Amino acid sequence: MAQKSYDKALFRLISILSMLTKDERPTIPSLAEEFNVSQRTIQTDVYKRLSGFDITKDRVGRLVFRDGFDIFGVVGKLGKKVREC
């Protein structure tokens, strides 16, 4: 069965969050190259699709979670919203 475009996007988003959680500090160009997409696609992923995760850039342009951000707090809130539906 062929992989759907939404499967690729979901994999990319989860991978980005995983990298940030491990404090790998990727750059937009490196992510674009790794996932074989444009830098604009990565920008959309980070600044729109993952906007609730408080991602910013450090002084040298690498992506990081903003100081004090707790990914597990966001994930818990998302789970609560799903259960309420």
For each residue, the residues with C-beta under 8 A, 3 or more apart:
1:
2:
3: 7 8
4: 7 8
5: 8 9
6: 9 10
7: 3 4 10 11
8: 3 4 5 11 12 35
9: 5 6 12 13 45 49
10: 6 7 13 14
11: 7 8 14 15
12: 8 9 15 16 35 37 45
13: 9 10 16 17 45 49 50
14: 10 11 17 18
15: 11 12 18 19 35
16: 12 13 19 20 26 31 42 45 46 50 63
17: 13 14 20 21 50 53 71
18: 14 15 21 22
19: 15 16 22 24 25 26
20: 16 17 23 24 25 26 53 55 63 64 65 71
21: 17 18 65 71
22: 18 19
23: 20 64
24: 19 20
25: 19 20 58 62 63 64
26: 16 19 20 30 31 34 62 63
27: 30 31 61 62 63
28: 31 32 39 42 43 46 61 63
29: 32 33 39
30: 26 27 33 34
31: 16 26 27 28 34 35 42 63
32: 28 29 35 36 37 38 39 41 42
33: 29 30 36
34: 26 30 31
35: 8 12 15 31 32 41 42
36: 32 33
37: 12 32 41 42
38: 32 41 42
39: 28 29 32 42 43
40: 43 44
41: 32 35 37 38 44 45
42: 16 28 31 32 35 37 38 39 45 46
43: 28 39 40 46 47
44: 40 41 47 48 49
45: 9 12 13 16 41 42 48 49 50
46: 16 28 42 43 49 50 55 63
47: 43 44 50 51 55
48: 44 45 51
49: 9 13 44 45 46
50: 13 16 17 45 46 47 53 55
51: 47 48
52: 74
53: 17 20 50 65 69 71 74
54: 65 66 69
55: 20 46 47 50 63 64 65 66
56: 63 64 65 66
57: 61 62 63 64
58: 25 61 62 63 64
59:
60:
61: 27 28 57 58
62: 25 26 27 57 58
63: 16 20 25 26 27 28 31 46 55 56 57 58
64: 20 23 25 55 56 57 58
65: 20 21 53 54 55 56 69 71
66: 54 55 56 69
67:
68:
69: 53 54 65 66
70: 73 74
71: 17 20 21 53 65 74 75
72: 75 76
73: 70 76 77
74: 52 53 70 71 77 78
75: 71 72 78 79
76: 72 73 79 80
77: 73 74 80 81
78: 74 75 81 82
79: 75 76 82 83
80: 76 77 83 84
81: 77 78 84 85
82: 78 79 85
83: 79 80
84: 80 81
85: 81 82
